[in-house]
């Protein structure tokens, strides 16, 4: 079963169970997937769906920080609940040690010697770690590894 089919099935189950918060978050996800398919005139595969989910989670994190600054705890709760629902569709996250090992392996395999080679290393890692690790964190680890 493809990821899109699983999400659609989860939407139907949320409707049957009358879980309005879950249903709303899943509908937002399906709308984002459909929008991207229409805009790009393609059918998204699982990797593209994962990147869409990651983008939505990043948006939620940004919104949460803004709402916290404004003192809107009600909106923080809504965004946090949506973020939890979206995170359930991501693959299992890698541990810090696994990410550091992947960064070290990518640095050696590309022969990177300094900060100017960061793009090469990130390019290799993006395919391996997409959806499994926070790419912002990975970028920081690569920068630290190349600064040595």
DSSP file (Angstrom, degrees, kcal/mol; ACC not computed):
  #  RESIDUE AA STRUCTURE BP1 BP2  ACC     N-H-->O    O-->H-N    N-H-->O    O-->H-N    TCO  KAPPA ALPHA  PHI   PSI    X-CA   Y-CA   Z-CA
    1    1 A X              0   0    0      0, 0.0     2,-0.0     0, 0.0     5,-0.0   0.000 360.0 360.0 360.0 129.5    0.0    0.0    0.0
    2    2 A X     >  -     0   0    0      1,-0.1     4,-2.1     4,-0.0     5,-0.1  -0.254 360.0-111.0 -72.3 164.6    1.4    3.4   -1.0
    3    3 A X  H  > S+     0   0    0      1,-0.2     4,-2.4     2,-0.2     5,-0.2   0.891 118.3  53.8 -64.1 -39.5    1.8    6.1    1.5
    4    4 A X  H  > S+     0   0    0      1,-0.2     4,-2.3     2,-0.2    -1,-0.2   0.903 108.7  49.1 -63.2 -41.2   -1.0    8.2   -0.2
    5    5 A X  H  > S+     0   0    0      2,-0.2     4,-2.5     1,-0.2    -1,-0.2   0.896 110.4  51.5 -63.7 -39.8   -3.4    5.2    0.0
    6    6 A X  H  X S+     0   0    0     -4,-2.1     4,-2.4     2,-0.2    -2,-0.2   0.905 110.1  48.6 -63.3 -42.1   -2.5    4.8    3.7
    7    7 A X  H  X S+     0   0    0     -4,-2.4     4,-2.0     2,-0.2    -2,-0.2   0.910 111.8  49.3 -65.1 -42.2   -3.2    8.5    4.4
    8    8 A X  H  X S+     0   0    0     -4,-2.3     4,-2.0     2,-0.2    -2,-0.2   0.904 111.3  49.5 -63.0 -41.6   -6.5    8.3    2.6
    9    9 A X  H  X S+     0   0    0     -4,-2.5     4,-2.3     1,-0.2    -2,-0.2   0.899 109.4  51.8 -64.1 -40.8   -7.5    5.2    4.5
   10   10 A X  H  X S+     0   0    0     -4,-2.4     4,-2.3     1,-0.2    -1,-0.2   0.858 106.9  54.4 -63.6 -34.8   -6.6    6.9    7.8
   11   11 A X  H  X S+     0   0    0     -4,-2.0     4,-2.1     2,-0.2    -2,-0.2   0.925 108.5  48.4 -64.4 -43.7   -8.8    9.8    6.8
   12   12 A X  H  X S+     0   0    0     -4,-2.0     4,-2.4     1,-0.2    -2,-0.2   0.909 111.6  49.7 -62.6 -41.9  -11.7    7.4    6.3
   13   13 A X  H  X S+     0   0    0     -4,-2.3     4,-2.3     1,-0.2    -1,-0.2   0.888 109.5  51.4 -64.8 -38.8  -11.1    5.8    9.7
   14   14 A X  H  X>S+     0   0    0     -4,-2.3     5,-2.3     2,-0.2     4,-0.5   0.872 109.7  50.7 -66.3 -35.7  -10.9    9.3   11.3
   15   15 A X  H ><5S+     0   0    0     -4,-2.1     3,-0.8     2,-0.2    -2,-0.2   0.935 111.1  47.8 -64.8 -45.6  -14.3   10.2    9.7
   16   16 A X  H 3<5S+     0   0    0     -4,-2.4    -2,-0.2     1,-0.3    -1,-0.2   0.890 115.2  44.7 -62.2 -39.4  -15.8    6.9   11.0
   17   17 A X  H 3<5S-     0   0    0     -4,-2.3    -1,-0.3    -5,-0.2    -2,-0.2   0.494 107.7-127.1 -84.3  -3.1  -14.5    7.5   14.5
   18   18 A X  T <<5 +     0   0    0     -3,-0.8     2,-1.2    -4,-0.5    -3,-0.2   0.864  50.0 160.0  57.8  39.3  -15.5   11.2   14.4
   19   19 A X     >< -     0   0    0     -5,-2.3     4,-2.7     1,-0.2    -1,-0.2  -0.742  14.1-179.5 -89.8  89.6  -12.0   12.3   15.4
   20   20 A X  H  > S+     0   0    0     -2,-1.2     4,-2.4     1,-0.2    -1,-0.2   0.865  74.6  49.4 -65.9 -39.5  -12.3   15.9   14.1
   21   21 A X  H  > S+     0   0    0      2,-0.2     4,-2.0     1,-0.2    -1,-0.2   0.942 115.6  43.5 -65.6 -46.5   -8.8   17.1   15.0
   22   22 A X  H  > S+     0   0    0      1,-0.2     4,-2.4     2,-0.2     5,-0.2   0.911 113.5  52.1 -63.9 -43.0   -7.1   14.1   13.3
   23   23 A X  H  X S+     0   0    0     -4,-2.7     4,-2.5     1,-0.2    -2,-0.2   0.904 108.5  50.9 -60.9 -43.1   -9.5   14.4   10.4
   24   24 A X  H  X S+     0   0    0     -4,-2.4     4,-2.1     2,-0.2    -1,-0.2   0.911 111.1  47.2 -62.3 -43.6   -8.6   18.0    9.9
   25   25 A X  H  X S+     0   0    0     -4,-2.0     4,-2.0     2,-0.2    -1,-0.2   0.901 113.0  48.7 -66.5 -40.9   -4.9   17.4   10.0
   26   26 A X  H  X S+     0   0    0     -4,-2.4     4,-2.7     2,-0.2    -2,-0.2   0.894 110.1  51.7 -67.3 -39.1   -5.1   14.5    7.5
   27   27 A X  H  X S+     0   0    0     -4,-2.5     4,-2.4     2,-0.2    -1,-0.2   0.897 108.3  51.7 -63.8 -39.3   -7.3   16.6    5.2
   28   28 A X  H  X S+     0   0    0     -4,-2.1     4,-2.1     2,-0.2    -1,-0.2   0.908 111.0  48.8 -61.2 -41.3   -4.7   19.4    5.3
   29   29 A X  H  X S+     0   0    0     -4,-2.0     4,-2.3     2,-0.2    -2,-0.2   0.937 111.6  47.4 -64.1 -47.8   -2.0   16.8    4.4
   30   30 A X  H  X S+     0   0    0     -4,-2.7     4,-2.7     1,-0.2    -1,-0.2   0.873 111.0  52.6 -62.9 -36.4   -4.0   15.4    1.5
   31   31 A X  H  X S+     0   0    0     -4,-2.4     4,-2.6     2,-0.2    -1,-0.2   0.901 109.3  49.0 -65.2 -40.6   -4.7   18.9    0.2
   32   32 A X  H  X S+     0   0    0     -4,-2.1     4,-2.1     2,-0.2    -2,-0.2   0.896 112.5  48.2 -65.4 -40.2   -1.0   19.7    0.3
   33   33 A X  H  X S+     0   0    0     -4,-2.3     4,-2.2     2,-0.2    -2,-0.2   0.945 113.6  46.5 -64.0 -48.2   -0.2   16.5   -1.6
   34   34 A X  H  X S+     0   0    0     -4,-2.7     4,-2.5     1,-0.2     5,-0.2   0.898 110.8  53.2 -61.8 -41.8   -2.9   17.2   -4.2
   35   35 A X  H  X S+     0   0    0     -4,-2.6     4,-2.8     1,-0.2    -1,-0.2   0.916 110.2  47.1 -60.6 -43.9   -1.8   20.8   -4.6
   36   36 A X  H  X S+     0   0    0     -4,-2.1     4,-2.4     2,-0.2    -1,-0.2   0.885 111.4  51.4 -66.5 -38.1    1.8   19.7   -5.3
   37   37 A X  H  X>S+     0   0    0     -4,-2.2     5,-1.3     2,-0.2     4,-1.2   0.910 113.8  44.1 -64.4 -41.9    0.6   17.1   -7.8
   38   38 A X  H  <5S+     0   0    0     -4,-2.5    -2,-0.2     2,-0.2    -1,-0.2   0.923 114.6  48.7 -69.2 -44.4   -1.5   19.6   -9.6
   39   39 A X  H  <5S+     0   0    0     -4,-2.8    -2,-0.2     1,-0.2    -1,-0.2   0.914 123.1  31.9 -62.2 -43.9    1.2   22.3   -9.6
   40   40 A X  H  <5S-     0   0    0     -4,-2.4    -1,-0.2    -5,-0.2    -2,-0.2   0.536 101.2-131.0 -92.5  -7.8    3.9   20.0  -10.9
   41   41 A X  T  <5 +     0   0    0     -4,-1.2     2,-0.3     1,-0.2    -3,-0.2   0.916  69.0 110.4  55.2  47.9    1.6   17.8  -13.0
   42   42 A X  S   <S-     0   0    0     -5,-1.3     2,-0.6    -6,-0.2    -1,-0.2  -0.886  73.7-112.7-138.0 168.5    3.0   14.6  -11.5
   43   43 A X        -     0   0    0     -2,-0.3     2,-0.1    -3,-0.1    -9,-0.1  -0.953  41.3-124.9-104.1 122.5    1.9   11.8   -9.2
   44   44 A X        -     0   0    0     -2,-0.6   -40,-0.2   -11,-0.1     2,-0.1  -0.423  19.2-148.6 -71.6 136.2    3.9   12.0   -6.0
   45   45 A X     >  -     0   0    0     -2,-0.1     4,-2.1   -42,-0.1     5,-0.2  -0.370  38.6 -88.7 -89.7 179.8    5.8    9.0   -4.8
   46   46 A X  H  > S+     0   0    0      1,-0.2     4,-2.4     2,-0.2     5,-0.2   0.866 126.4  53.9 -60.9 -38.2    6.5    8.2   -1.2
   47   47 A X  H  > S+     0   0    0      1,-0.2     4,-2.0     2,-0.2    -1,-0.2   0.904 110.1  46.8 -64.3 -40.8    9.7   10.2   -1.0
   48   48 A X  H  > S+     0   0    0      2,-0.2     4,-1.9     1,-0.2    -1,-0.2   0.861 111.0  52.2 -69.1 -34.8    8.0   13.3   -2.3
   49   49 A X  H  X S+     0   0    0     -4,-2.1     4,-2.4     2,-0.2    -2,-0.2   0.903 108.0  51.9 -66.4 -40.2    5.1   12.8    0.1
   50   50 A X  H  X S+     0   0    0     -4,-2.4     4,-2.6     1,-0.2    -2,-0.2   0.903 108.7  50.3 -62.4 -41.0    7.6   12.6    3.0
   51   51 A X  H  X S+     0   0    0     -4,-2.0     4,-2.1     2,-0.2    -1,-0.2   0.873 109.7  51.4 -66.4 -34.4    9.2   15.8    1.9
   52   52 A X  H  X S+     0   0    0     -4,-1.9     4,-2.2     2,-0.2    -2,-0.2   0.914 110.4  48.6 -64.7 -42.8    5.7   17.4    1.8
   53   53 A X  H  X S+     0   0    0     -4,-2.4     4,-2.4     2,-0.2    -2,-0.2   0.916 110.1  51.6 -63.2 -43.6    5.1   16.2    5.3
   54   54 A X  H  X S+     0   0    0     -4,-2.6     4,-2.4     1,-0.2    -1,-0.2   0.898 109.2  50.8 -60.5 -40.3    8.5   17.5    6.5
   55   55 A X  H  X S+     0   0    0     -4,-2.1     4,-2.1     1,-0.2    -1,-0.2   0.910 110.3  49.0 -63.4 -42.2    7.6   20.9    5.0
   56   56 A X  H  X S+     0   0    0     -4,-2.2     4,-2.1     2,-0.2    -2,-0.2   0.889 110.5  50.7 -65.4 -38.9    4.3   21.0    6.8
   57   57 A X  H  X S+     0   0    0     -4,-2.4     4,-2.5     2,-0.2    -2,-0.2   0.909 108.8  51.8 -65.2 -41.3    6.0   20.0   10.1
   58   58 A X  H  X S+     0   0    0     -4,-2.4     4,-2.3     1,-0.2    -2,-0.2   0.905 108.7  51.2 -61.3 -40.9    8.5   22.8    9.6
   59   59 A X  H  X S+     0   0    0     -4,-2.1     4,-2.5     1,-0.2    -1,-0.2   0.905 109.3  50.6 -61.3 -41.3    5.6   25.2    9.1
   60   60 A X  H  X S+     0   0    0     -4,-2.1     4,-2.8     2,-0.2    -2,-0.2   0.911 108.9  51.1 -63.5 -42.1    3.9   24.0   12.3
   61   61 A X  H  X S+     0   0    0     -4,-2.5     4,-2.1     2,-0.2    -1,-0.2   0.919 111.4  47.8 -61.8 -43.1    7.1   24.5   14.2
   62   62 A X  H  X S+     0   0    0     -4,-2.3     4,-2.0     1,-0.2    -1,-0.2   0.920 112.8  48.7 -62.7 -43.4    7.4   28.1   12.9
   63   63 A X  H  X S+     0   0    0     -4,-2.5     4,-3.0     1,-0.2     5,-0.2   0.906 108.7  53.5 -63.3 -41.9    3.8   28.8   13.7
   64   64 A X  H  X S+     0   0    0     -4,-2.8     4,-2.5     1,-0.2    -1,-0.2   0.921 108.6  49.0 -60.5 -44.5    4.2   27.4   17.2
   65   65 A X  H  X S+     0   0    0     -4,-2.1     4,-1.8     1,-0.2    -1,-0.2   0.898 113.5  47.2 -64.7 -38.0    7.1   29.7   18.0
   66   66 A X  H  X S+     0   0    0     -4,-2.0     4,-1.6     2,-0.2    -2,-0.2   0.915 112.7  48.4 -67.5 -42.7    5.2   32.7   16.7
   67   67 A X  H  X>S+     0   0    0     -4,-3.0     5,-2.8     1,-0.2     4,-0.6   0.863 109.1  53.8 -66.8 -35.0    2.1   31.8   18.6
   68   68 A X  H ><5S+     0   0    0     -4,-2.5     3,-0.8    -5,-0.2    -1,-0.2   0.903 107.6  50.7 -65.1 -40.0    4.2   31.3   21.8
   69   69 A X  H 3<5S+     0   0    0     -4,-1.8    -1,-0.2     1,-0.2    -2,-0.2   0.857 112.2  47.5 -63.4 -34.1    5.7   34.8   21.4
   70   70 A X  H 3<5S-     0   0    0     -4,-1.6    -1,-0.2    -5,-0.1    -2,-0.2   0.519 113.8-119.0 -85.7  -5.6    2.2   36.2   21.0
   71   71 A X  T <<5 +     0   0    0     -3,-0.8     2,-1.2    -4,-0.6    -3,-0.2   0.773  63.6 145.7  75.3  25.6    0.9   34.3   24.1
   72   72 A X     >< +     0   0    0     -5,-2.8     4,-1.8     1,-0.2     3,-0.3  -0.644  12.5 165.3 -98.0  77.6   -1.7   32.4   22.1
   73   73 A X  H  > S+     0   0    0     -2,-1.2     4,-2.0     1,-0.2    -1,-0.2   0.790  72.0  61.2 -64.2 -29.1   -1.7   29.1   23.9
   74   74 A X  H  > S+     0   0    0      1,-0.2     4,-1.5     2,-0.2    -1,-0.2   0.917 108.4  42.3 -64.5 -42.6   -4.9   27.9   22.3
   75   75 A X  H  > S+     0   0    0     -3,-0.3     4,-2.5     2,-0.2     5,-0.2   0.828 109.8  57.9 -73.7 -31.6   -3.3   28.1   18.8
   76   76 A X  H  X S+     0   0    0     -4,-1.8     4,-2.5     1,-0.2    -2,-0.2   0.910 106.0  50.4 -61.6 -41.8   -0.1   26.5   20.1
   77   77 A X  H  X S+     0   0    0     -4,-2.0     4,-2.2     2,-0.2    -2,-0.2   0.901 110.9  48.1 -63.9 -41.7   -2.1   23.5   21.2
   78   78 A X  H  X S+     0   0    0     -4,-1.5     4,-2.1     2,-0.2    -2,-0.2   0.942 114.3  45.1 -64.6 -48.0   -3.8   23.2   17.8
   79   79 A X  H  X S+     0   0    0     -4,-2.5     4,-2.3     1,-0.2    -2,-0.2   0.889 112.4  52.1 -64.9 -39.4   -0.6   23.4   15.9
   80   80 A X  H  X S+     0   0    0     -4,-2.5     4,-2.1    -5,-0.2    -1,-0.2   0.909 108.9  50.1 -63.5 -42.0    1.1   21.0   18.3
   81   81 A X  H  X S+     0   0    0     -4,-2.2     4,-1.9     1,-0.2    -1,-0.2   0.909 111.4  48.4 -63.5 -42.0   -1.6   18.4   17.8
   82   82 A X  H  X S+     0   0    0     -4,-2.1     4,-2.4     1,-0.2    -1,-0.2   0.898 109.5  53.3 -63.9 -39.8   -1.4   18.7   14.0
   83   83 A X  H  X S+     0   0    0     -4,-2.3     4,-2.4     1,-0.2    -2,-0.2   0.892 107.2  50.9 -63.9 -39.9    2.4   18.3   14.2
   84   84 A X  H  X S+     0   0    0     -4,-2.1     4,-1.0     2,-0.2    -1,-0.2   0.911 110.7  49.1 -63.3 -42.3    2.1   15.1   16.2
   85   85 A X  H  < S+     0   0    0     -4,-1.9     3,-0.5     1,-0.2     4,-0.3   0.912 112.9  47.2 -64.0 -42.8   -0.4   13.6   13.7
   86   86 A X  H >< S+     0   0    0     -4,-2.4     3,-1.7     1,-0.2     4,-0.3   0.879 105.4  59.0 -66.9 -38.1    1.9   14.5   10.8
   87   87 A X  H >< S+     0   0    0     -4,-2.4     3,-1.2     1,-0.3    -1,-0.2   0.755  91.5  70.3 -64.6 -22.9    5.0   13.1   12.5
   88   88 A X  T 3< S+     0   0    0     -4,-1.0    -1,-0.3    -3,-0.5    -2,-0.2   0.747  95.0  55.3 -65.1 -22.2    3.3    9.7   12.6
   89   89 A X  T <  S+     0   0    0     -3,-1.7    -1,-0.2    -4,-0.3     2,-0.2   0.550  89.5  92.6 -88.9  -8.0    3.6    9.5    8.9
   90   90 A X  S <  S-     0   0    0     -3,-1.2     3,-0.1    -4,-0.3    42,-0.1  -0.551  85.7-103.9 -82.1 150.8    7.4   10.0    8.9
   91   91 A X        -     0   0    0     -2,-0.2    -1,-0.1     1,-0.2    -2,-0.0  -0.228  58.2 -68.7 -64.4 164.9    9.7    7.0    9.0
   92   92 A X        -     0   0    0      1,-0.1    -1,-0.2    -4,-0.0     2,-0.2  -0.304  59.0-115.3 -57.6 134.7   11.4    6.2   12.3
   93   93 A X        -     0   0    0     -3,-0.1    40,-0.2     1,-0.1     2,-0.1  -0.468  26.2-118.2 -76.2 143.5   14.0    8.9   13.2
   94   94 A X        -     0   0    0     38,-3.3    -1,-0.1    -2,-0.2     2,-0.1  -0.456  29.4-110.2 -77.7 152.0   17.6    8.0   13.3
   95   95 A X     >  -     0   0    0     -2,-0.1     4,-2.2     1,-0.1     5,-0.2  -0.333  29.7-107.0 -75.3 165.1   19.5    8.4   16.6
   96   96 A X  H  > S+     0   0    0      1,-0.2     4,-2.6     2,-0.2     5,-0.2   0.888 120.9  52.9 -60.3 -39.8   22.2   11.1   17.0
   97   97 A X  H  > S+     0   0    0      1,-0.2     4,-2.2     2,-0.2    -1,-0.2   0.900 108.8  49.2 -64.0 -40.7   25.0    8.4   16.8
   98   98 A X  H  > S+     0   0    0      2,-0.2     4,-2.2     1,-0.2    -1,-0.2   0.898 111.8  48.7 -65.4 -40.1   23.6    7.0   13.5
   99   99 A X  H  X S+     0   0    0     -4,-2.2     4,-2.4     2,-0.2    -2,-0.2   0.926 111.2  49.8 -65.3 -44.7   23.4   10.5   12.0
  100  100 A X  H  X S+     0   0    0     -4,-2.6     4,-2.4     1,-0.2    -2,-0.2   0.884 110.9  50.1 -62.1 -38.6   26.9   11.3   13.1
  101  101 A X  H  X S+     0   0    0     -4,-2.2     4,-2.4     2,-0.2    -1,-0.2   0.901 110.4  49.7 -65.7 -40.9   28.2    8.0   11.6
  102  102 A X  H  X S+     0   0    0     -4,-2.2     4,-2.3     2,-0.2    -2,-0.2   0.894 111.1  49.8 -64.6 -39.9   26.3    8.7    8.3
  103  103 A X  H  X S+     0   0    0     -4,-2.4     4,-2.4     2,-0.2    -2,-0.2   0.932 111.4  48.4 -63.9 -46.1   27.9   12.2    8.2
  104  104 A X  H  X S+     0   0    0     -4,-2.4     4,-2.0     1,-0.2    -2,-0.2   0.911 112.5  48.7 -61.4 -42.4   31.4   10.8    8.8
  105  105 A X  H  X S+     0   0    0     -4,-2.4     4,-2.6     1,-0.2    -1,-0.2   0.893 111.6  49.5 -64.7 -39.9   30.9    8.2    6.1
  106  106 A X  H  X S+     0   0    0     -4,-2.3     4,-1.9     2,-0.2     6,-0.3   0.878 108.8  52.5 -68.0 -37.6   29.6   10.8    3.6
  107  107 A X  H  X>S+     0   0    0     -4,-2.4     5,-1.5     1,-0.2     4,-0.9   0.923 114.3  42.6 -63.4 -43.7   32.6   13.1    4.3
  108  108 A X  H  <5S+     0   0    0     -4,-2.0     3,-0.3     1,-0.2    -2,-0.2   0.907 113.2  51.5 -70.4 -40.6   35.0   10.2    3.6
  109  109 A X  H  <5S+     0   0    0     -4,-2.6    -1,-0.2     1,-0.2    -2,-0.2   0.831 114.7  42.3 -68.1 -31.1   33.2    8.9    0.6
  110  110 A X  H  <5S-     0   0    0     -4,-1.9    -1,-0.2    -5,-0.2    -2,-0.2   0.630 104.2-128.8 -88.3 -13.3   33.1   12.4   -1.1
  111  111 A X  T  <5 +     0   0    0     -4,-0.9    -3,-0.2    -3,-0.3    -4,-0.1   0.796  40.8 179.5  71.2  27.5   36.7   13.2   -0.2
  112  112 A X      < +     0   0    0     -5,-1.5    -1,-0.2    -6,-0.3     3,-0.1  -0.369  15.4 176.1 -66.1 138.1   35.5   16.5    1.3
  113  113 A X        -     0   0    0      1,-0.2     2,-0.3    -2,-0.1    -1,-0.1   0.607  56.8  -3.6-118.7 -19.4   38.3   18.6    2.8
  114  114 A X  S >  S-     0   0    0     34,-0.1     3,-2.1    33,-0.0    -1,-0.2  -0.918  87.9 -68.0-160.5-175.9   36.7   21.9    3.8
  115  115 A X  G >  S+     0   0    0     31,-0.3     3,-1.6     1,-0.3     4,-0.2   0.744 118.2  69.3 -58.1 -25.0   33.6   24.0    4.0
  116  116 A X  G 3  S+     0   0    0      1,-0.3     3,-0.3     2,-0.1    -1,-0.3   0.709  96.5  54.6 -67.3 -17.7   33.7   24.5    0.2
  117  117 A X  G <> S+     0   0    0     -3,-2.1     4,-1.8     1,-0.2     3,-0.4   0.299  74.7 105.3 -95.9   8.3   32.7   20.8   -0.2
  118  118 A X  H <> S+     0   0    0     -3,-1.6     4,-2.8     1,-0.2     5,-0.2   0.873  75.0  56.6 -58.8 -39.8   29.6   21.1    2.1
  119  119 A X  H  > S+     0   0    0     -3,-0.3     4,-2.2    -4,-0.2    -1,-0.2   0.883 105.9  50.3 -60.2 -40.6   27.2   20.9   -0.9
  120  120 A X  H  > S+     0   0    0     -3,-0.4     4,-1.7     2,-0.2    -1,-0.2   0.933 113.0  45.6 -63.1 -45.6   28.7   17.6   -2.1
  121  121 A X  H  X S+     0   0    0     -4,-1.8     4,-2.4     1,-0.2    -2,-0.2   0.929 113.4  48.5 -65.5 -46.0   28.3   16.1    1.3
  122  122 A X  H  X S+     0   0    0     -4,-2.8     4,-2.6     1,-0.2    -1,-0.2   0.888 107.9  57.0 -61.8 -38.9   24.8   17.4    1.9
  123  123 A X  H  X S+     0   0    0     -4,-2.2     4,-0.9    -5,-0.2    -1,-0.2   0.898 110.0  43.8 -58.7 -41.9   23.8   16.1   -1.6
  124  124 A X  H  X S+     0   0    0     -4,-1.7     4,-1.0     1,-0.2     3,-0.3   0.921 116.7  46.3 -68.0 -44.5   24.9   12.6   -0.7
  125  125 A X  H  X S+     0   0    0     -4,-2.4     4,-3.2     1,-0.2     5,-0.3   0.813  99.4  68.2 -70.9 -31.0   23.2   12.7    2.8
  126  126 A X  H  X S+     0   0    0     -4,-2.6     4,-1.1     1,-0.2    -1,-0.2   0.897 103.0  45.1 -59.2 -41.7   19.9   14.2    1.5
  127  127 A X  H  < S+     0   0    0     -4,-0.9    -1,-0.2    -3,-0.3    -2,-0.2   0.876 118.3  43.3 -67.6 -37.5   19.0   11.0   -0.3
  128  128 A X  H  < S+     0   0    0     -4,-1.0    -2,-0.2     1,-0.2    -1,-0.2   0.877 123.5  32.2 -75.3 -39.2   20.1    8.7    2.6
  129  129 A X  H >X S+     0   0    0     -4,-3.2     3,-2.1     2,-0.1     4,-1.4   0.392  76.5 138.0-106.3   2.4   18.5   10.7    5.5
  130  130 A X  T 3< S-     0   0    0     -4,-1.1     4,-0.1     1,-0.3   -79,-0.1  -0.290  87.0  -2.4 -55.7 121.9   15.4   12.2    3.9
  131  131 A X  T 34 S+     0   0    0      2,-0.5    -1,-0.3   -81,-0.1   -40,-0.1   0.239 122.5  79.3  82.4 -14.0   12.6   11.9    6.5
  132  132 A X  T <4 S+     0   0    0     -3,-2.1   -38,-3.3     1,-0.2     2,-0.3   0.599  99.9  21.5-100.8 -13.8   14.8   10.0    8.9
  133  133 A X  S  < S-     0   0    0     -4,-1.4     2,-0.6   -40,-0.2    -2,-0.5  -0.991  86.7 -96.4-151.3 154.2   16.7   13.0   10.4
  134  134 A X     >  -     0   0    0     -2,-0.3     4,-2.1     1,-0.2     3,-0.4  -0.630  31.5-152.4 -72.8 115.4   16.3   16.7   10.8
  135  135 A X  H  > S+     0   0    0     -2,-0.6     4,-2.4     1,-0.2    -1,-0.2   0.761  92.8  59.9 -67.5 -24.3   18.3   18.1    7.8
  136  136 A X  H  > S+     0   0    0      2,-0.2     4,-1.7     1,-0.2    -1,-0.2   0.910 108.3  44.8 -65.0 -41.7   19.0   21.3    9.7
  137  137 A X  H  > S+     0   0    0     -3,-0.4     4,-2.0     2,-0.2    -2,-0.2   0.894 112.1  52.2 -66.9 -41.5   20.7   19.3   12.4
  138  138 A X  H  X S+     0   0    0     -4,-2.1     4,-2.5     1,-0.2    -2,-0.2   0.904 106.7  53.9 -61.4 -42.4   22.6   17.3    9.7
  139  139 A X  H  X S+     0   0    0     -4,-2.4     4,-2.5     1,-0.2    -1,-0.2   0.906 107.9  49.9 -59.6 -43.1   23.8   20.5    8.1
  140  140 A X  H  X S+     0   0    0     -4,-1.7     4,-2.1     1,-0.2    -1,-0.2   0.888 110.7  49.4 -63.4 -39.5   25.2   21.6   11.4
  141  141 A X  H  X S+     0   0    0     -4,-2.0     4,-2.4     2,-0.2    -2,-0.2   0.895 111.4  49.0 -67.2 -39.7   27.0   18.3   11.9
  142  142 A X  H  X S+     0   0    0     -4,-2.5     4,-2.4     2,-0.2    -2,-0.2   0.923 110.5  50.7 -64.6 -43.7   28.4   18.5    8.3
  143  143 A X  H  X S+     0   0    0     -4,-2.5     4,-1.2     1,-0.2    -2,-0.2   0.913 112.5  46.8 -60.2 -43.4   29.6   22.0    8.9
  144  144 A X  H  X S+     0   0    0     -4,-2.1     4,-0.5     1,-0.2    -1,-0.2   0.892 112.1  50.4 -66.0 -40.2   31.3   21.0   12.2
  145  145 A X  H >< S+     0   0    0     -4,-2.4     3,-0.6     1,-0.2    -2,-0.2   0.873 112.6  46.0 -67.3 -36.4   32.9   17.9   10.5
  146  146 A X  H 3< S+     0   0    0     -4,-2.4   -31,-0.3     1,-0.2    -1,-0.2   0.676 102.8  64.9 -81.3 -16.5   34.3   20.0    7.6
  147  147 A X  H 3<        0   0    0     -4,-1.2    -1,-0.2     1,-0.2    -2,-0.2   0.658 360.0 360.0 -77.9 -15.1   35.6   22.7    9.9
  148  148 A X    <<        0   0    0     -3,-0.6    -1,-0.2    -4,-0.5    -2,-0.1   0.487 360.0 360.0 -70.7 360.0   38.1   20.3   11.5
